[in-house]
Amino acid sequence: MSGHLLKGCSSLSSVQFNDNIQSFYSGTFEDCISLTKVKIPSKVTSISSNVFRRCTSLLSLEMNEKLGY
């Protein structure tokens, strides 16, 4: 997903991903202060830094155990 794609979507509380997503770029969800839970699709191979920067309500992040953050 493009960097800063959803930056500042303050009312975004959940997202559903297409299984074809392979990467999340820096700042994709930055400042999404209502986002509480994210499940990263198993085909994702990379997550850049600051993807979830200032997501202050994020309580749960599920991802493939082989994927490092």
Backbone hydrogen bonds in HBPLUS format (Angstrom, degrees):
<---DONOR---> <-ACCEPTOR-->    atom                        ^
c    i                          cat <-CA-CA->   ^        H-A-AA   ^      H-
h    n   atom  resd res      DA  || num        DHA   H-A  angle D-A-AA Bond
n    s   type  num  typ     dist DA aas  dist angle  dist       angle   num
A0025-TYR N   A0001-MET O   3.18 MM  24  6.11 153.1  2.26 155.6 161.2     1
A0005-LEU N   A0002-SER O   3.26 MM   3  5.37 151.6  2.34 129.5 125.4     2
A0007-LYS N   A0004-HIS O   3.36 MM   3  4.82 162.4  2.39  95.2 100.2     3
A0006-LEU N   A0028-THR O   2.95 MM  22  5.59 148.3  2.06 146.4 156.0     4
A0009-CYS N   A0006-LEU O   3.13 MM   3  5.77 149.4  2.23 148.2 143.4     5
A0008-GLY N   A0030-GLU O   2.80 MM  22  6.27 154.9  1.86 158.4 165.5     6
A0010-SER N   A0008-GLY O   2.80 MM   2  5.36 123.0  2.13 112.8  95.6     7
A0012-LEU N   A0009-CYS O   3.11 MM   3  5.57 164.6  2.14 117.7 122.5     8
A0036-THR N   A0013-SER O   3.33 MM  23  5.89 166.3  2.35 139.3 135.2     9
A0021-ILE N   A0018-ASN O   3.35 MM   3  6.02 175.1  2.36 122.0 122.8    10
A0045-THR N   A0022-GLN O   2.73 MM  23  5.53 157.7  1.77 145.8 146.1    11
A0046-SER N   A0022-GLN O   3.40 MM  24  6.85 150.2  2.49 153.2 159.0    12
A0024-PHE N   A0046-SER O   3.07 MM  22  6.51 147.5  2.18 143.1 153.2    13
A0048-SER N   A0024-PHE O   2.87 MM  24  6.14 169.6  1.88 161.2 164.5    14
A0028-THR N   A0025-TYR O   3.14 MM   3  5.90 146.8  2.26 152.5 150.7    15
A0030-GLU N   A0027-GLY O   3.11 MM   3  4.69 163.0  2.14 101.2 106.5    16
A0029-PHE N   A0051-VAL O   2.93 MM  22  5.62 149.9  2.02 148.4 158.2    17
A0032-CYS N   A0029-PHE O   3.08 MM   3  5.61 139.4  2.25 149.2 142.4    18
A0031-ASP N   A0053-ARG O   2.90 MM  22  6.33 160.4  1.93 163.2 168.9    19
A0035-LEU N   A0032-CYS O   3.17 MM   3  5.68 165.2  2.19 118.9 123.5    20
A0059-LEU N   A0036-THR O   2.84 MM  23  5.37 164.0  1.87 134.0 137.1    21
A0060-SER N   A0036-THR O   3.22 MM  24  6.57 152.0  2.30 150.9 158.3    22
A0038-VAL N   A0060-SER O   2.97 MM  22  6.29 154.0  2.03 146.1 154.2    23
A0062-GLU N   A0038-VAL O   2.86 MM  24  6.28 165.5  1.88 160.1 163.9    24
A0040-ILE N   A0062-GLU O   2.75 MM  22  6.00 171.3  1.76 165.7 162.7    25
A0044-VAL N   A0041-PRO O   3.18 MM   3  5.79 168.5  2.19 119.8 123.3    26
A0053-ARG N   A0050-ASN O   3.35 MM   3  4.75 167.5  2.37 101.7 100.0    27
A0055-CYS N   A0052-PHE O   3.15 MM   3  5.51 138.8  2.32 142.1 132.5    28
A0058-LEU N   A0055-CYS O   3.17 MM   3  5.66 168.0  2.19 119.3 123.0    29
A0067-LEU N   A0064-ASN O   2.95 MM   3  5.42 158.5  1.99 116.7 123.8    30
